[in-house]
Amino acid sequence: MQDPIQDKHIIVGVCGGIAAYKAADFVRLLIKSGANVSVVMTKAAQAFVGPLTFETLSGTPVWTEMFGGHQSHPLRHIEWADKADATVVIPATANLIGKIAHGIADDPLTTFILAAKKPILVCPSMNSRMYENPVVQDNIKRLSDAGVKVVEPDAGLLASGDVGIGRLPAVEAIGESLRCLLSRQDLAEERILITAGPTQEPIDPVRFISNPSSGKMGYALGRAARRRGADVILISGPSSLADPWGLKVIRVRTAEEMFKAVMAHASKSTIIIKAAAVSDWRPARLYEHKVKKAEIEPSLPLEQTPDILKALGKSKQDQVLVGFAAESRDLQENARAKLIEKNLDMVVANLVGAGDSGFGSDNNQVTLFYQDGYTEAFPLMKKDALADLLLDRVVDIKKRGMITELNSRSN
């Protein structure tokens, strides 16, 4: 699967707000993601950022005038509406929101928006007193009722020096909102619980038992599920990765902490994907202070940690339960044993240490094992692409109860 933005034609509308300069960063993000971008600016926007900036970034002329000049064309708004896959208005001022909410078309941007049939994403940015004005809120509601997606602004320090709601969200967050808008929403009714990353089992305040898991696979699954409409809870062990946008993220350290967090949310989840690399063992004794070499025993006594996946399998009701198996040998035998023992619907198995794959890598090469004995092996691929593929299989399981035959499909 590719980035939902890739190869799409995105129209970016820029309005006259102090956050107009951030629209340049957003255009850069779109170009980096492989989109084709065209920019239309209001007259007020040009007082904050020059059209040349956007022409340079997008590689295409910027539409600034309705009539006159080399841009003049009586049906330009229709032509742009026909080729657009989505429109993003960033920043959206109170003036622009009021115009499109009431069907006013008096400049290139508002005229184009009235003709647009594909998804529209509006990103309000203004002083909190303006944003909270009942008239503005009524206009935003009118847009939402008409099918326009409105991104709620952030709260924080505003250009006026006030502190309140009205800041334009980070362009990365707006990009994720756009990806959701362009993705199929086949998981919109699902509540998905995902675990990610390693656990750390402390020996003393400065030492612990762990593994090389980075959390990249679980985080990729969280992003992909959110884009496809799911309500996602991500329970993560220690990871340097930032919290994915739009997810509820619960940070834990030990296997015991992850067990408690998972079991607290499992019963309300329709799909559970356990991608975390949980330590099977922990020190039987936790030293209160840093232990010296002379004080520690030659053999470190260990005890088993809670088996989260087995507990989920025992309590599973009308849920899809997916587990991961990282093996160094006997992949098929170990994966099938785990599938049966833990009462799973699917096991995602891979051999560790096999080139640029698995722990810490952006790639993974996996084989899927199902309850009915069906097996699928996939080539090396990016974890983001694999995340969508795995969610496709989860959807298949929910539809058919069990996979008996999968049609070949391009990914």
VENRACOR-V729983 format. One record per residue. N is the residue number from 1. SS is DSSP state (H for helix, E for strand, L for the rest). PSI is psi in whole degrees, 0 to 359 (* if undefined). BURIAL is # if it has 9 or more other ideal C-beta (glycine too) atoms within 8 Angstrom, else .. Layout:
BEGIN
n ss psi burial
N SS PSI BURIAL
N SS PSI BURIAL
END
This chain:
BEGIN
n ss psi burial
1 L 142 .
2 L 167 .
3 L 130 .
4 L 338 #
5 L 333 #
6 L 133 #
7 L 5 .
8 L 150 #
9 E 111 #
10 E 127 #
11 E 126 #
12 E 119 #
13 E 126 #
14 E 127 #
15 L 171 #
16 L 75 #
17 L 165 #
18 L 336 .
19 L 8 #
20 H 329 #
21 H 333 #
22 H 339 #
23 H 331 #
24 H 319 #
25 H 325 #
26 H 318 #
27 H 319 #
28 H 319 #
29 H 317 #
30 H 315 #
31 H 317 #
32 H 329 .
33 L 1 #
34 L 16 #
35 L 158 #
36 E 127 .
37 E 134 #
38 E 141 #
39 E 136 #
40 E 133 #
41 E 142 #
42 L 165 #
43 L 320 #
44 L 325 #
45 H 326 #
46 H 344 #
47 H 342 .
48 L 318 #
49 L 136 #
50 L 148 .
51 H 330 #
52 H 327 .
53 H 313 #
54 H 328 #
55 H 320 #
56 H 316 .
57 H 319 #
58 H 337 #
59 L 13 .
60 L 153 .
61 L 147 .
62 L 136 #
63 E 117 #
64 L 341 #
65 L 141 #
66 L 320 .
67 L 147 .
68 L 159 .
69 L 180 .
70 L 346 .
71 L 350 #
72 L 129 #
73 L 125 .
74 L 338 .
75 L 22 .
76 H 321 #
77 H 327 #
78 H 317 .
79 H 315 #
80 H 320 #
81 H 324 #
82 H 325 .
83 H 349 .
84 L 136 #
85 L 336 .
86 E 160 #
87 E 137 #
88 E 124 #
89 E 114 #
90 E 117 #
91 E 158 #
92 E 118 #
93 L 166 #
94 H 324 #
95 H 311 #
96 H 319 #
97 H 317 #
98 H 321 #
99 H 308 #
100 H 334 #
101 H 334 #
102 L 15 .
103 L 24 .
104 L 131 .
105 L 94 #
106 L 14 .
107 L 175 #
108 H 317 #
109 H 310 #
110 H 326 #
111 H 316 #
112 H 315 #
113 H 323 #
114 H 333 #
115 H 345 #
116 L 136 #
117 L 340 .
118 L 171 #
119 E 142 #
120 E 131 #
121 E 121 #
122 E 130 #
123 E 89 #
124 E 143 #
125 L 118 #
126 L 175 #
127 L 146 #
128 H 325 #
129 H 324 .
130 H 316 #
131 H 322 #
132 L 356 #
133 L 131 #
134 H 327 .
135 H 315 .
136 H 317 #
137 H 322 #
138 H 320 .
139 H 320 #
140 H 319 #
141 H 321 .
142 H 319 #
143 H 314 #
144 H 317 #
145 H 333 .
146 L 2 .
147 L 5 .
148 L 133 #
149 E 124 #
150 E 124 #
151 E 121 #
152 L 132 .
153 L 162 #
154 E 163 #
155 E 148 #
156 E 200 .
157 E 127 .
158 L 168 #
159 L 331 .
160 L 349 .
161 L 348 .
162 L 161 #
163 E 124 .
164 E 188 #
165 E 143 #
166 E 350 #
167 E 140 #
168 L 130 #
169 L 165 #
170 L 144 .
171 H 331 #
172 H 322 .
173 H 321 #
174 H 322 #
175 H 320 #
176 H 323 #
177 H 320 #
178 H 319 #
179 H 320 #
180 H 318 #
181 H 330 #
182 H 358 #
183 L 152 #
184 L 146 .
185 L 50 .
186 L 357 .
187 L 19 #
188 L 336 .
189 L 6 .
190 L 147 #
191 E 111 #
192 E 129 #
193 E 124 #
194 E 136 #
195 E 151 #
196 E 159 #
197 L 182 #
198 E 177 #
199 L 160 #
200 L 125 #
201 E 104 #
202 E 140 #
203 E 315 #
204 E 188 #
205 L 344 .
206 L 356 .
207 E 150 .
208 E 163 .
209 E 132 #
210 L 198 #
211 L 173 .
212 L 8 .
213 L 136 #
214 L 340 #
215 L 359 #
216 H 323 #
217 H 313 #
218 H 321 #
219 H 322 #
220 H 320 #
221 H 319 #
222 H 314 #
223 H 314 #
224 H 319 #
225 H 321 #
226 H 319 #
227 H 329 #
228 L 13 #
229 L 359 #
230 L 154 #
231 E 114 .
232 E 132 #
233 E 123 #
234 E 117 #
235 E 113 #
236 E 135 #
237 L 183 #
238 L 124 #
239 L 146 #
240 L 356 .
241 L 144 #
242 L 153 .
243 L 126 .
244 L 146 #
245 L 139 #
246 L 2 .
247 L 151 #
248 E 117 .
249 E 128 #
250 E 118 #
251 E 130 .
252 L 172 #
253 L 306 .
254 L 168 #
255 H 323 #
256 H 317 #
257 H 320 #
258 H 320 #
259 H 311 #
260 H 319 .
261 H 318 #
262 H 311 #
263 H 334 #
264 H 336 .
265 H 354 #
266 H 317 #
267 L 335 .
268 L 3 .
269 L 138 #
270 L 337 #
271 E 133 #
272 E 124 #
273 E 112 #
274 E 89 #
275 L 356 #
276 L 148 #
277 E 87 #
278 L 134 #
279 L 131 #
280 L 343 .
281 E 152 #
282 E 157 #
283 E 137 #
284 L 338 .
285 L 134 .
286 L 118 .
287 L 135 #
288 L 325 .
289 L 165 .
290 L 123 .
291 L 137 #
292 L 159 .
293 L 320 .
294 L 343 .
295 L 337 .
296 L 148 #
297 L 150 .
298 L 325 .
299 L 129 .
300 L 112 .
301 L 136 .
302 E 159 .
303 E 156 .
304 E 146 .
305 L 166 #
306 L 138 .
307 L 93 .
308 H 315 #
309 H 320 #
310 H 320 #
311 H 321 #
312 H 320 #
313 H 323 #
314 H 324 .
315 H 0 #
316 L 135 .
317 L 246 .
318 L 68 .
319 L 157 #
320 E 126 #
321 E 121 #
322 E 133 #
323 E 161 #
324 E 148 #
325 E 112 #
326 E 114 #
327 E 153 #
328 L 347 .
329 L 168 .
330 L 51 .
331 H 308 #
332 H 314 #
333 H 315 .
334 H 321 #
335 H 317 #
336 H 323 #
337 H 319 .
338 H 320 #
339 H 315 #
340 H 313 .
341 H 322 .
342 L 1 #
343 L 52 .
344 L 158 #
345 L 333 #
346 E 142 #
347 E 131 #
348 E 109 #
349 E 143 #
350 E 154 #
351 E 126 #
352 L 152 #
353 L 15 .
354 L 78 .
355 L 214 .
356 L 69 .
357 L 152 #
358 L 221 #
359 L 126 #
360 L 349 .
361 L 160 #
362 L 354 .
363 E 163 #
364 E 149 #
365 L 115 #
366 L 161 #
367 E 134 #
368 E 136 #
369 E 133 #
370 E 164 #
371 L 327 .
372 L 6 .
373 L 352 .
374 L 144 #
375 E 140 #
376 E 129 .
377 E 136 .
378 L 151 #
379 L 173 .
380 L 132 .
381 E 165 #
382 E 145 .
383 H 329 #
384 H 318 #
385 H 319 #
386 H 324 #
387 H 314 #
388 H 320 #
389 H 316 #
390 H 321 #
391 H 326 #
392 H 317 #
393 H 324 #
394 H 318 #
395 H 319 #
396 H 316 #
397 H 317 #
398 H 326 .
399 H 319 .
400 H 352 .
401 L 321 .
402 L 139 #
403 L 124 #
404 L 332 .
405 L 133 .
406 L 129 #
407 L 145 .
408 L 141 .
409 L 150 .
410 L 138 .
411 L * .
END
